[in-house]
Amino acid sequence: MNIPKTGFVGVGIVQSAVETASSFTINTADGEKRAMDVLKYSELYHRNADDPDKSEYFVPVKWLETRSEQEAINEVGFFGNQNTVCKPTTPKWRHTVERLKRYFGKWNAEL
């Protein structure tokens, strides 16, 4: 996961297909709930929930390794993407992926 203008803070495996904000659920201390009902700034998810072209979309991720924003990894030459979660498959990503594998030791643990 890449925080724009900050750096990479996690690596994980997408567990299933993309879902709209209105249908995506997360586990909470009180059981499973719709993400748009419990997440910070959830009013933003409600605004366009009924419009497939403007709705927010989520994917469930199994995080292999994460770090704090203050420990984000960023180097000159890293390739980024406007999406928070993406699969690094294009040739432009090769350098970034190889460098990040050094910082995130659990990258290949379950791949």
N, C-alpha and C positions, 0 to 999 in steps of 0.2 A: 504494500500500500504506500502510495506516495502522497505526501501533503505538499501541494504546490508551493514553490518558493521556500520550502523548508527542507524536504528530503524524504527518504524512504524510512518507514517506521514498522513495516511488517511484511511477512511473506506467508502465504496460505494457499489452500486448495479450495476452489469453488466446488461446493457439494451438489448443487443442482441448478436447474435453469433459472433464468431471470424471472422475477415476479413484480407486479405493480405494487406500489406502496400500500394500496388499499387491501391487498390480499396477503402481504408478507407478515409473518408472525415471528416473534422472538420469545424465548423463555425468560420469565421474570421470577422473582421470589414468590409472586402470587400466581404462578402458572403461566401458560402460553397466552400472549396478548398480541393484538395487531400492533405492529411497529409504529404506525402513524399515530397511535393513541398514547404511546409512552415515551417516544424519543424526544429529545430536546428539539425545539423549533418544529414540533409536529404540526403546527398550524400551516406551515408551508406545504406539507404533504397533502393536507386536506384540500387546499386551494384548487389543485388541478387533478385530483384523484379520479374524476370521471372522464378526463380527456386523455386518451391513450398517447396522443402526440406530446402532451405537456406534463404528464404524470412523472413522478420520480419512480425509479426502478431499483430493486435490490437483488442481491444474490447472497445465499448463505455461504459463509466461508469458515473452513476449519483452519484456524490460525496455527501455524507451525512455530512461529517466533515473532514477537513484537517487542517494541521498545518505546520509550517515552518520546514526545515531540522534541525535548531537549537533547535527546540522543540520536536524532534523525541522521541518516547517512546521506550526504550530498557531496558530489565531486564535480569539478568542471568536466564537461563532456558527457555527463549522464543524460540519457534520453528519457523524456517524461511523456505523460499522456494526460489529457484533460480529465479522463475518467479516473476515479479513485481506484477501481479494480480493473485490471486488464490482464490479458495473457500475452506475455512478451515473446512473440514468434517472429517478428520481422527482423531482417538483418540489422536495422538501426539499433535494435535492442542488445545485440550480442555483447558489446563492450560493457554495457550497464549490468547485464545479467551476470557476466563472469566476475565483475568487481563485487556485486552484491552477494554472491555466493561466499565470498571471503568474510563478509561481515555477518551474514546470517548462516551460522553453522548448521542449523536444522533444515536448511533449504531442501536437501536431497534425502532427508531422513525418511520421509514417507511418500516420496514421488515414485 
